[in-house]
Amino acid sequence: MLKYLLMLCFLIPIGLLENCWWLVHSLMFLLSFIFMFSVYSYSDLNMIGYFFGIDYFSFMLILLSFWIVSLMITASSSVYLFSYHSNFFIFLVLLLLVTLYCSFSSLSLLSFYIFFESSLIPTMLLILGWGYQPERLQAGIYLIFYTLVASLPLLLVLFKINNIFNTLYFPLLFDCGSFYFMFYVFILFAFLVSMPMFLFHLWLPSAHVEAPISGSMILAGVLLKLGGYGIFRVMKIISFLGLSFNYFWLSLSLFGGVIVSFICIRQVDLKSLIAYSSVAHMSMVIGGLMTMNWWGFMGSLSLMVGHGLCSSGLFCLSNIIYERLGSRSLLINKGMINLMPTMSFWWFLLSSSNMAAPPSLNLFGEFSLLNSIISWSPYMFLLLIFLSFFSAVYTLYMYSYSQHGFYYSGIYTCSLGYFREYHLLFLHWFPLNILCLKSEYFYF
């Protein structure tokens, strides 16, 4: 584990040199490929050393982090071209990747908590430094306060666990029964707010709308997955109370997902629509994790990876239009198929993956989540029907509104995509649809 961490740490001074943007960019892709070949076994912890180690679940999420961060640097080339503090930008991005890498590979609950919280600081600086509107200050405060206030009780809970078990090392923890109900609530609450669950999701759309493209990609791609990973890790300790009370979180998240799908259909801002659709997808993931069965855990992993790639690609598409027109409003971004016909093809590919069309990973994830949630309670099929149907509805709404119709008369130029943009979109779409050929990786 340490060798990858050291490579990341040594990349930071290179990023601070002049004109080394593309060197860091290339080395990040190289690191992703090196890491990709280092999966050892499914069931055990591997590469253990100095409180770090990975198993299968964290391997997939670390690989997703490397990939999304490499693509973030590709997508943010305007920062480099306009010399918009590009060195500091690279420094923040690498710092964020270090905190994500450490949080996914932590073997101790306390170090996981520390890195989980510290990953918010570079994200907030990305939003404040490279965001678009003055409201980004408010969005940054929202992001920090929602997640910090929700996770401070978790810190107190961790001290309590340490008193009982005398350790916070993941593999040594066991189910502590029903002695402490507040512990169950606090530990889940911290992770559910960062996922985010319905009712506590208001920080997410504002953070996405104000964030630069890199901030949106890392928020949708990786930061929302930290909560799901945390729930997966602590479910072993709280399974006794989970059997009694998980129905509350499960029904609330699925019900919230249906409501958020209705909210999606009302959006006129492209980024806001994609951000709300993230909340709807994450509600399925919460449902799968709360059933506490193998289908649910593995389905939530594949949906998290699929959603990370798909949502990040959609944010890239909305940013490509924003760079051309200076607006993200659907009222202005109409009829794009007339102006950017090849881009419409990519809109179609990523939108179809977003509504879980085959052969995307989202389809695998949603199938197994349907399986696990309906095996938990057959009555849940009512909510799942609406959730699946409306996810197709708002995705079609987004695609047809942005691509079809008469284009806005204020636009007087036809602009095709750059090679960099097609490359970026291909690298989102290809792993999202090729991984389904090795679906046994998710359901070993």
BELJO-V492884 format. One record per pair of residues at least 24 apart in sequence whose ideal C-beta (glycine too) atoms are under 10 Angstrom apart, sorted by the first residue. I is the first residue (numbers start at 1). J is the second residue. D is the distance in whole Angstrom. If there is no record, write none. Layout:
BEGIN
i = {I/I}
j = {J/J}
d = {D/D}
END
This chain:
BEGIN
i = {1/1/1/1/1/1/1/1/1/1/1/1/1/1/1/2/2/2/2/2/3/3/3/3/4/4/4/4/4/4/4/4/4/4/4/4/5/5/5/5/5/5/7/7/7/8/8/8/8/8/8/8/8/9/9/9/10/11/11/11/11/11/11/12/12/12/12/12/12/12/13/13/14/14/15/15/15/15/15/15/15/15/15/15/15/16/16/16/16/16/17/17/18/18/19/19/19/20/20/20/21/21/21/21/21/21/21/21/21/21/22/22/22/24/24/24/24/24/24/24/25/25/25/25/25/25/25/25/25/26/26/27/28/28/28/28/28/28/28/28/28/28/28/28/29/29/29/29/29/29/29/30/31/31/31/31/32/32/32/32/32/32/32/32/32/32/33/33/33/34/35/35/35/35/35/35/35/36/36/36/36/38/39/39/42/42/43/44/45/45/45/45/47/48/48/48/49/50/51/51/51/51/51/51/51/51/51/52/52/52/52/52/52/52/52/53/53/53/53/53/54/54/54/54/54/55/55/55/55/55/56/56/56/56/56/57/57/57/57/57/57/57/57/57/57/58/58/58/58/58/58/58/58/58/59/59/60/60/60/60/60/60/60/60/60/60/60/61/61/61/61/61/61/61/61/61/61/61/61/61/61/61/62/62/62/62/62/62/62/62/63/63/63/64/64/64/64/64/64/64/64/64/64/64/64/65/65/65/65/65/65/65/65/65/65/65/65/65/65/65/66/66/66/66/67/67/67/67/67/67/67/67/67/68/68/68/68/68/68/68/68/68/68/68/68/68/68/69/69/69/69/69/69/69/69/69/69/69/70/70/71/71/71/71/71/71/71/71/71/71/71/71/71/72/72/72/72/72/72/72/72/72/72/72/72/72/72/72/73/74/74/74/74/74/74/74/74/75/75/75/75/75/75/75/75/75/75/75/75/75/75/75/75/76/76/76/76/76/76/76/76/77/77/77/77/78/78/78/78/78/79/79/79/79/79/84/84/84/85/85/88/88/88/89/89/89/89/89/89/91/91/92/92/92/92/92/92/92/92/92/93/93/93/93/93/94/95/95/95/95/96/96/96/96/96/96/96/96/96/96/96/97/97/97/98/99/99/100/100/100/100/100/103/103/103/103/104/104/104/104/106/106/106/106/107/107/107/107/107/107/108/108/108/108/108/108/108/109/109/109/109/109/109/109/109/109/109/109/109/109/109/109/109/110/110/110/110/110/110/110/111/111/112/112/112/112/112/112/112/112/113/113/113/113/113/113/113/113/114/115/116/116/116/116/116/116/116/116/116/116/116/117/117/117/117/117/117/117/117/117/117/119/119/119/119/119/119/120/120/120/120/120/120/120/120/122/122/123/123/123/123/123/123/123/123/123/124/124/124/125/126/126/126/126/126/126/126/127/127/127/127/127/127/127/127/127/127/128/128/128/129/129/130/130/130/130/130/131/131/131/131/131/131/132/132/132/132/132/132/132/132/132/133/133/134/135/135/135/136/136/136/136/136/136/136/137/138/138/138/139/139/139/139/139/139/139/139/139/139/140/140/140/140/140/140/141/141/142/142/142/142/142/142/142/143/143/143/143/143/143/143/143/143/143/143/144/144/145/146/146/146/146/146/146/146/146/146/146/147/147/147/147/147/147/147/147/147/148/148/149/149/149/150/150/150/150/150/150/150/150/150/150/150/151/151/151/151/151/151/151/151/151/152/152/153/153/153/153/153/153/153/154/154/154/154/154/154/154/154/154/155/155/156/156/156/157/157/157/157/157/157/157/157/157/158/158/158/160/161/161/161/165/170/170/170/170/171/173/173/173/173/174/174/174/175/175/175/175/175/175/175/175/176/176/176/176/176/177/177/177/177/178/178/178/178/179/179/180/180/181/181/181/183/183/183/183/184/184/184/184/184/184/184/184/184/185/185/185/187/187/187/187/187/187/187/188/188/188/188/188/188/188/188/188/188/188/188/188/188/188/189/190/190/190/190/191/191/191/191/191/191/191/191/191/191/191/192/192/192/192/192/192/192/192/192/192/192/193/194/194/194/194/194/194/194/195/195/195/195/195/195/195/195/195/195/195/195/195/195/195/195/195/196/196/196/196/196/196/196/196/197/197/197/197/197/197/197/197/197/197/198/198/198/198/198/198/198/198/198/198/198/198/198/198/198/199/199/199/199/200/200/201/201/201/201/201/201/201/201/201/201/202/204/204/204/204/204/204/205/205/205/205/205/205/205/205/205/205/205/205/206/206/207/208/208/208/208/208/208/208/208/208/208/208/209/209/209/209/209/209/209/210/211/211/211/212/213/213/213/213/213/213/213/213/213/213/214/214/215/216/216/216/216/216/216/216/216/216/216/216/217/217/217/217/217/217/217/217/217/217/218/218/218/219/219/219/219/219/220/220/220/220/220/220/220/220/220/220/220/220/220/220/220/221/221/221/221/221/221/221/221/221/221/221/221/222/222/222/223/224/224/224/224/224/224/224/224/224/225/225/225/225/225/225/225/225/227/227/227/227/227/228/228/228/228/228/228/228/228/228/228/229/229/229/229/230/231/231/231/231/231/231/232/232/232/232/232/232/235/235/235/235/235/236/238/239/242/242/242/242/243/245/246/246/246/246/246/246/246/247/247/247/247/247/248/249/249/249/249/250/250/250/250/250/250/250/250/250/250/250/250/250/250/251/251/251/251/251/251/252/252/252/252/253/253/253/253/253/253/253/253/253/253/253/254/254/254/254/254/254/254/254/254/254/254/254/255/255/255/255/256/256/256/256/256/256/257/257/257/257/257/257/257/257/257/257/257/257/257/257/258/258/258/258/258/258/258/258/258/258/259/259/259/260/260/260/260/261/261/261/261/261/261/261/261/261/262/262/262/262/263/264/264/264/264/264/264/264/265/265/265/265/265/265/266/266/267/267/267/267/268/268/268/268/268/268/268/269/269/269/269/269/269/269/270/270/270/270/270/270/270/270/270/270/270/270/270/270/270/271/271/271/271/271/271/272/272/272/273/273/273/273/273/273/273/273/273/273/274/274/274/274/274/274/274/274/274/274/274/274/274/274/275/275/275/276/277/277/277/277/277/277/277/277/277/277/277/278/278/278/278/278/278/278/280/280/280/280/281/281/281/281/281/281/281/281/281/281/281/281/282/282/283/283/284/284/284/284/284/284/284/284/284/284/284/285/285/286/287/287/287/287/287/287/287/287/287/288/288/288/288/288/288/288/288/288/289/289/290/290/290/291/291/291/291/291/291/291/291/291/292/292/293/293/293/293/293/293/294/294/294/295/295/295/295/295/295/295/295/295/295/295/296/296/296/296/296/296/296/297/297/298/298/298/298/298/298/298/298/298/298/299/299/299/299/299/299/299/299/299/299/299/299/300/300/300/300/301/301/301/301/301/301/302/302/302/302/302/302/302/302/302/302/302/302/302/302/302/303/303/303/303/303/303/303/303/303/303/303/304/304/305/305/305/305/305/305/305/305/306/306/306/306/306/306/306/306/306/306/306/306/306/306/306/306/307/307/307/307/307/307/307/308/308/308/309/309/309/309/309/309/309/309/309/309/309/309/309/310/310/310/310/310/310/310/310/310/310/310/310/310/310/310/311/311/311/311/311/312/312/312/312/313/313/313/313/313/313/313/313/313/313/313/313/313/313/314/314/314/314/314/314/314/314/314/314/315/315/316/316/316/316/316/316/316/317/317/317/317/317/317/317/317/317/317/317/317/317/317/318/318/318/319/319/320/320/320/320/320/320/320/320/320/321/321/321/323/323/323/324/324/324/324/324/325/325/325/325/325/325/327/327/329/330/330/330/330/330/331/331/332/332/332/332/333/333/333/333/333/333/334/334/334/334/334/334/334/334/334/334/335/335/335/335/335/335/335/335/335/336/336/336/336/336/336/336/336/337/337/337/337/337/338/338/338/338/338/338/338/339/339/339/339/339/339/339/340/340/340/340/340/340/341/341/341/342/342/342/342/343/343/343/343/343/343/343/343/344/344/344/344/345/345/345/346/346/346/346/346/346/346/346/347/347/347/347/347/348/348/349/349/349/349/349/349/350/350/350/350/350/350/351/351/351/351/351/351/351/351/352/352/352/352/352/352/353/353/353/353/353/354/354/354/354/354/354/354/355/355/355/355/355/355/355/355/355/355/355/356/356/356/356/357/357/357/358/358/359/359/359/359/359/359/359/360/360/360/360/360/360/361/361/361/361/361/361/361/361/362/362/362/362/363/363/363/364/364/364/364/364/365/366/367/368/368/368}
j = {46/47/48/49/50/51/52/53/54/62/101/102/105/106/107/47/49/50/52/105/34/38/47/49/31/34/35/38/47/52/54/62/66/98/101/105/50/52/98/101/102/105/31/34/35/66/69/94/95/97/98/101/102/94/95/98/94/90/91/93/94/97/98/90/91/93/94/95/97/98/91/94/90/94/73/86/87/88/89/90/91/92/93/94/95/87/88/90/91/94/87/90/86/87/80/86/87/86/87/90/73/76/77/79/80/81/86/87/89/90/73/77/80/70/73/87/90/91/93/94/70/71/72/73/74/76/77/80/90/70/73/70/66/67/69/70/71/72/73/74/90/93/94/97/66/67/70/71/73/74/427/70/66/69/70/97/62/63/64/65/66/67/68/69/70/71/66/67/70/66/59/62/63/65/66/67/101/63/66/67/431/63/63/441/441/444/444/171/105/107/170/171/105/105/107/171/107/107/102/105/106/107/108/110/111/112/169/101/102/104/105/106/107/108/111/105/106/107/170/171/101/104/105/106/107/105/107/170/171/233/298/301/441/442/444/104/228/229/232/233/297/298/300/301/304/101/103/104/105/106/107/229/232/233/104/105/104/225/229/301/302/304/305/308/435/441/442/100/101/103/104/105/222/225/226/228/229/232/301/304/305/308/97/100/101/102/103/104/105/222/104/305/431/100/104/221/222/225/304/305/306/308/309/312/431/96/97/99/100/101/103/104/119/218/221/222/223/225/226/308/97/100/101/222/221/222/305/308/309/312/427/428/431/97/100/214/217/218/220/221/222/223/225/308/309/312/428/93/94/96/97/100/101/214/217/218/221/222/97/427/214/217/218/221/309/312/313/316/423/424/425/427/428/96/97/126/212/213/214/215/216/217/218/221/222/312/316/424/214/214/217/316/420/421/423/424/427/212/213/214/216/217/312/313/315/316/319/320/420/421/424/425/428/126/130/212/213/214/215/217/319/418/420/421/424/130/212/213/319/323/129/130/212/213/214/129/130/212/129/130/125/129/130/125/126/129/130/212/214/122/125/121/122/123/125/126/129/130/214/215/122/126/214/215/218/122/119/121/122/125/120/121/122/123/125/126/214/215/218/222/223/122/218/222/122/123/226/218/222/223/225/226/222/226/229/230/222/225/226/229/168/169/170/233/168/169/170/171/172/233/158/162/167/168/169/170/172/154/157/158/161/162/165/167/168/169/170/173/187/230/233/234/237/155/158/159/161/162/168/169/168/169/158/168/170/226/229/230/233/234/151/154/155/157/158/168/190/230/155/226/147/151/154/190/191/194/223/226/227/229/230/144/147/148/151/152/154/155/190/194/226/147/194/218/222/223/226/144/146/147/148/151/194/223/226/215/218/147/207/211/214/215/218/219/222/223/207/211/215/215/211/212/214/215/216/218/219/206/207/208/210/211/212/214/215/216/219/210/211/215/212/215/211/212/213/214/215/207/209/210/211/212/215/209/210/211/212/213/271/322/326/328/209/210/210/206/209/210/206/207/209/210/211/212/215/210/206/207/210/203/204/205/206/207/208/209/210/211/215/203/206/207/210/211/215/203/206/202/203/204/205/206/207/210/194/203/204/206/207/208/210/211/215/219/223/203/207/203/193/194/196/200/201/202/203/204/206/207/190/193/194/196/200/203/223/226/227/190/193/189/190/193/186/189/190/191/192/193/194/196/200/203/227/186/187/189/190/191/193/194/227/230/186/190/182/183/185/186/187/189/190/183/186/187/188/189/190/191/230/234/186/190/182/183/186/182/183/184/185/186/187/189/190/234/183/186/187/186/187/234/237/237/233/234/236/237/236/233/234/236/237/236/237/239/235/236/237/238/239/240/241/242/237/238/239/240/241/238/239/240/241/238/240/241/244/240/241/238/241/241/244/245/234/237/238/241/234/237/238/240/241/242/244/245/246/238/241/245/230/231/234/235/237/238/241/227/230/231/234/235/238/241/242/245/246/248/249/286/289/290/249/227/230/231/234/226/227/228/229/230/231/232/233/234/286/289/227/228/230/231/249/252/253/282/286/289/290/227/223/224/225/226/227/228/230/223/224/225/226/227/228/230/231/253/278/279/282/283/285/286/289/304/224/227/256/278/279/282/283/286/227/249/252/253/256/257/279/282/283/286/252/253/254/255/256/257/258/259/260/263/279/280/282/283/286/252/253/256/259/256/279/256/260/263/275/276/278/279/280/282/283/279/272/275/276/278/279/282/260/263/267/269/271/272/273/274/275/276/278/279/272/275/275/269/271/272/273/274/275/276/278/311/315/318/269/270/271/272/274/275/328/271/271/275/315/319/271/312/315/316/318/319/320/322/323/424/315/319/315/271/274/275/278/311/312/314/315/316/318/319/308/311/312/313/314/315/316/319/424/428/308/312/315/275/278/311/312/315/274/275/277/278/281/282/307/308/309/310/311/312/313/314/315/278/304/305/307/308/309/310/311/312/313/315/428/304/308/312/308/278/279/281/282/285/304/307/308/311/282/285/300/301/304/305/307/308/282/285/286/289/304/282/285/286/288/289/297/300/301/303/304/289/300/301/304/289/285/286/289/290/297/300/289/296/297/300/301/304/289/290/292/296/297/292/292/292/289/290/291/292/292/290/286/287/289/290/291/292/376/290/291/376/377/380/290/286/287/289/290/283/286/287/288/289/290/291/292/296/373/376/377/380/383/287/290/377/379/380/383/283/286/287/290/279/282/283/284/285/286/287/288/289/290/383/283/284/286/287/290/373/380/382/383/384/386/387/283/383/386/387/280/282/283/286/383/387/281/282/283/284/285/286/287/383/384/386/387/388/390/391/283/382/383/384/385/386/387/389/390/391/283/386/390/387/390/391/394/386/387/388/389/390/391/392/393/394/386/390/393/394/394/390/391/393/394/395/397/398/390/393/394/396/397/398/394/397/330/394/397/398/328/329/330/331/332/333/401/318/327/328/329/330/331/333/314/315/317/318/319/321/322/327/328/329/330/333/398/401/402/314/315/318/319/322/328/318/328/330/314/318/328/330/394/395/397/398/401/402/310/311/312/313/314/315/317/318/328/350/354/394/395/398/311/314/315/394/307/310/311/314/354/355/390/391/394/395/398/307/308/310/311/314/315/354/387/390/391/394/306/307/308/310/311/354/356/362/365/366/387/391/307/311/383/387/356/362/365/366/369/370/373/384/387/388/391/365/369/369/369/370/372/373/376/380/383/384/387/365/366/368/369/370/371/372/373/376/369/372/372/373/376/369/371/372/373/374/375/376/377/380/372/376/368/371/372/373/375/376/368/372/443/367/368/369/370/371/372/373/374/375/376/443/368/369/371/372/373/375/376/368/372/364/365/368/369/372/439/441/442/443/444/364/365/366/367/368/369/370/371/372/373/442/443/365/368/369/372/361/365/368/441/442/443/361/362/363/364/365/366/367/368/369/435/436/439/441/442/443/356/361/362/363/364/365/366/367/368/369/442/361/365/361/362/364/365/431/432/435/442/353/354/356/360/361/362/363/364/365/366/431/432/433/435/436/442/353/354/356/361/362/365/432/361/428/432/350/353/360/361/362/427/428/429/430/431/432/433/435/349/350/351/352/353/354/355/356/360/361/362/428/429/432/433/350/353/354/362/428/350/424/428/432/346/347/349/350/351/353/354/424/425/426/427/428/429/432/346/347/350/351/353/354/395/398/425/428/350/428/346/350/421/424/425/427/428/343/344/346/347/349/350/351/398/402/417/421/424/425/428/347/398/402/421/424/346/347/415/417/418/421/422/424/425/347/402/415/415/418/421/411/413/414/415/417/407/408/410/411/413/415/408/410/408/397/398/401/402/405/401/408/407/408/410/411/401/402/403/407/408/411/400/401/402/403/404/405/406/407/408/411/401/402/403/404/405/406/407/408/411/401/402/403/404/405/407/408/411/402/403/404/405/407/403/404/405/406/407/411/414/407/408/411/413/414/415/416/403/414/415/416/417/421/403/414/416/416/417/421/422/402/403/415/416/417/421/422/425/399/402/403/404/403/422/425/417/421/422/424/425/426/428/429/398/399/402/403/425/399/403/425/426/428/429/432/433/395/399/425/428/429/432/392/395/396/398/399/400/402/403/392/395/396/399/429/433/395/428/429/432/433/391/392/394/395/398/399/432/388/389/390/391/392/393/394/395/396/398/399/388/391/392/395/392/395/433/433/436/432/433/434/435/436/437/439/429/432/433/434/435/436/431/432/433/434/435/436/439/442/391/432/433/436/433/436/439/435/436/439/442/443/442/391/439/439/442/443}
d = {9/5/7/6/8/9/4/6/7/9/9/9/5/10/10/9/6/6/7/10/9/10/9/10/7/8/6/8/9/9/10/8/9/10/7/9/9/7/7/6/7/8/6/8/10/9/10/6/9/6/5/7/10/8/10/7/10/9/10/10/6/9/9/8/6/10/5/7/10/8/9/10/9/9/10/9/6/9/9/4/6/9/8/6/10/5/8/7/6/10/8/10/10/8/9/9/10/10/8/8/7/9/8/9/5/10/6/8/9/7/9/9/8/10/7/10/6/10/9/7/7/10/10/5/7/10/9/9/9/9/10/9/7/9/6/4/9/9/6/9/10/9/8/8/9/9/5/9/9/9/9/9/6/9/8/9/10/7/10/9/4/5/10/9/6/10/9/10/10/9/8/7/6/10/6/9/10/6/8/9/10/9/8/9/9/5/9/10/10/7/9/7/8/10/7/10/10/9/9/9/7/5/5/9/6/10/8/9/7/10/5/7/7/9/9/6/9/5/9/9/10/7/5/10/9/9/10/9/10/10/9/8/8/9/8/9/10/7/6/8/8/9/10/6/10/10/9/5/6/9/10/7/9/9/9/9/9/9/10/6/9/8/6/10/10/8/8/8/10/9/5/9/7/6/8/9/6/10/8/7/8/9/10/8/6/10/10/5/6/9/10/8/9/9/9/7/6/7/8/6/10/5/8/9/9/9/6/10/5/6/9/7/10/8/8/5/10/9/10/9/7/9/8/10/8/9/10/9/8/9/8/9/7/9/9/10/6/6/9/4/6/10/10/6/8/6/9/6/8/7/5/8/10/9/9/7/9/8/9/8/9/7/10/8/9/7/9/8/9/6/10/6/7/9/9/9/10/8/4/9/9/5/6/8/10/8/10/10/8/10/10/9/6/9/7/5/8/9/5/6/9/6/9/10/8/5/7/9/9/8/6/10/10/10/8/7/6/5/10/9/9/9/6/9/9/10/9/8/9/7/10/7/8/9/8/9/7/10/7/8/9/7/10/10/8/8/7/9/8/9/10/9/5/9/6/6/8/9/9/10/8/8/7/10/8/9/9/8/5/9/9/9/4/6/9/8/9/10/6/9/9/9/9/9/9/9/10/8/6/8/9/8/10/6/8/9/9/9/8/6/10/10/8/9/9/6/5/7/10/10/10/10/8/5/6/7/10/9/9/6/7/9/10/9/4/8/7/8/9/9/8/7/9/9/6/9/9/8/5/10/8/10/9/9/8/9/9/7/7/9/7/6/6/10/6/9/8/9/9/9/9/7/9/8/9/8/10/6/9/9/7/10/8/7/6/9/9/9/10/10/10/10/10/9/8/7/7/6/10/6/8/10/9/8/10/10/9/10/8/8/10/6/7/7/10/6/9/10/9/9/7/6/6/4/10/8/9/10/6/9/6/5/7/10/5/9/9/9/10/10/8/9/8/4/9/7/7/9/9/5/6/6/7/8/6/8/7/10/10/8/10/9/8/6/9/7/8/6/9/9/9/4/7/9/9/9/7/10/8/8/10/9/4/5/8/7/4/7/10/10/9/8/8/9/10/9/10/7/4/9/10/5/7/9/10/5/8/8/5/10/9/9/10/9/9/9/10/8/6/8/8/7/9/8/4/9/10/9/8/6/5/9/10/7/9/10/9/10/10/10/10/8/9/6/5/9/8/4/7/9/7/10/10/9/10/8/4/8/7/7/10/9/9/8/8/9/8/4/9/7/7/9/5/6/9/8/4/8/9/9/9/9/9/9/7/8/5/9/9/5/6/10/9/10/10/10/8/9/9/10/7/9/6/9/8/9/9/9/8/7/5/7/7/10/10/7/6/7/5/5/9/9/6/8/10/8/9/10/10/5/8/10/6/6/8/9/9/9/8/7/9/8/10/9/7/8/9/9/5/9/4/7/9/7/10/10/9/8/8/9/5/10/8/6/10/10/9/7/8/9/7/9/9/9/9/10/7/10/10/9/10/8/7/10/10/8/4/8/8/4/5/9/9/8/9/9/6/10/9/8/7/9/8/9/7/10/10/8/7/7/10/6/4/9/8/10/6/8/8/4/6/9/8/9/10/9/5/9/7/6/9/10/7/8/10/9/6/7/10/10/8/7/7/6/7/10/8/8/7/6/7/6/9/7/2/7/9/7/6/10/7/9/9/6/9/7/10/7/10/10/10/8/7/10/9/8/9/5/10/8/9/10/10/6/8/7/6/9/10/9/9/9/8/5/9/9/4/6/9/8/9/9/8/10/6/7/10/7/4/9/8/10/8/10/6/10/5/5/10/7/8/9/8/9/9/8/9/9/6/7/8/4/9/8/9/10/10/9/9/7/8/8/10/9/8/9/4/9/8/8/9/8/4/9/10/6/7/9/10/9/10/8/10/8/8/9/9/9/8/7/10/5/10/10/8/7/10/9/4/6/10/8/6/10/10/10/8/4/7/9/7/4/9/9/9/9/6/9/10/6/9/9/6/9/8/8/8/9/9/9/10/9/5/8/8/6/8/9/9/9/10/8/5/8/9/6/10/6/8/9/5/10/10/9/8/10/9/8/5/8/10/9/6/10/6/7/8/10/7/9/6/10/8/9/10/6/10/7/10/6/8/9/10/10/9/4/7/7/9/8/10/8/8/10/9/6/8/9/5/10/7/5/9/9/4/7/10/10/7/7/8/8/10/9/9/9/9/8/8/9/9/10/10/10/8/4/8/8/4/5/10/9/7/10/6/8/8/5/10/7/6/9/4/7/9/7/8/6/9/9/8/10/6/9/10/10/8/8/3/6/10/9/8/8/9/9/5/10/9/9/8/9/6/9/9/5/6/9/7/10/9/10/10/9/9/10/9/7/7/9/8/3/6/10/7/6/9/7/9/9/9/8/8/8/4/9/8/8/7/6/5/10/6/9/9/10/8/8/9/8/9/6/5/6/10/10/9/9/9/5/6/7/10/10/9/9/8/4/9/7/8/9/5/8/6/6/7/9/7/9/7/5/8/8/5/10/8/10/9/9/9/8/7/9/8/5/9/10/10/6/10/10/5/6/9/6/10/10/8/10/10/8/9/10/9/8/9/10/7/8/7/9/10/7/6/7/8/7/10/10/5/9/10/10/7/8/6/8/9/5/10/9/7/8/9/8/9/9/9/8/8/10/9/7/10/10/8/7/5/9/8/8/7/9/9/8/7/10/7/10/8/5/8/8/9/8/9/8/9/7/4/9/9/5/7/9/9/9/9/9/8/9/10/5/6/10/7/4/9/9/9/9/10/9/5/10/7/7/9/8/8/9/5/8/9/5/4/9/10/7/10/8/8/7/8/4/7/9/8/9/8/9/9/6/10/9/10/10/5/5/8/8/5/8/7/3/4/8/7/6/9/8/9/7/8/7/9/10/8/9/10/6/10/5/8/9/5/4/9/9/7/9/8/9/8/9/4/8/9/7/6/10/8/3/6/10/8/6/10/9/8/6/9/10/8/9/8/7/8/7/9/8/6/3/4/8/7/5/9/9/6/9/8/9/10/9/8/10/8/7/8/9/9/10/9/9/8/9/7/9/9/5/8/9/6/4/9/9/10/6/9/10/5/5/10/9/7/8/6/7/8/6/10/9/10/7/10/9/9/10/6/10/8/10/9/5/10/8/9/8/6/10/9/3/6/8/10/8/5/7/9/6/9/8/10/9/10/10/9/9/8/6/6/10/7/7/10/6/6/10/6/9/10/9/10/9/10/7/9/10/9/9/9/10/9/10/9/7/9/6/10/9/8/9/7/10/9/10/9/8/8/10/5/10/10/8/9/7/10/9/9/10/9/9/8/5/6/10/9/8/9/5/8/8/8/5/9/9/8/9/10/7/7/8/8/4/7/6/6/10/10/9/7/7/5/5/3/8/9/10/6/5/9/9/7/10/10/9/5/6/9/9/9/9/9/8/5/9/8/6/10/7/8/5/7/9/9/8/7/6/7/10/9/9/8/6/6/10/8/10/9/9/8/5/8/9/8/9/9/5/9/10/10/9/8/9/8/10/5/8/9/7/9/6/7/6/9/7/8/8/9/9/5/9/8/9/9/7/7/6/8/10/5/8/7/4/10/9/9/10/8/10/9/10/10/9/9/7/6/7/8/9/9/5/8/9/10/9/10/10/6/4/9/9/4/7/10/9/7/7/8/9/9/9/10/9/8/9/5/8/9/5/8/9/9/6/5/10/9/7/8/6/8/9/5/6/8/8/9/8/10/9/10/7/10/8/6/6/6/8/8/9/10/10/8/7}
END
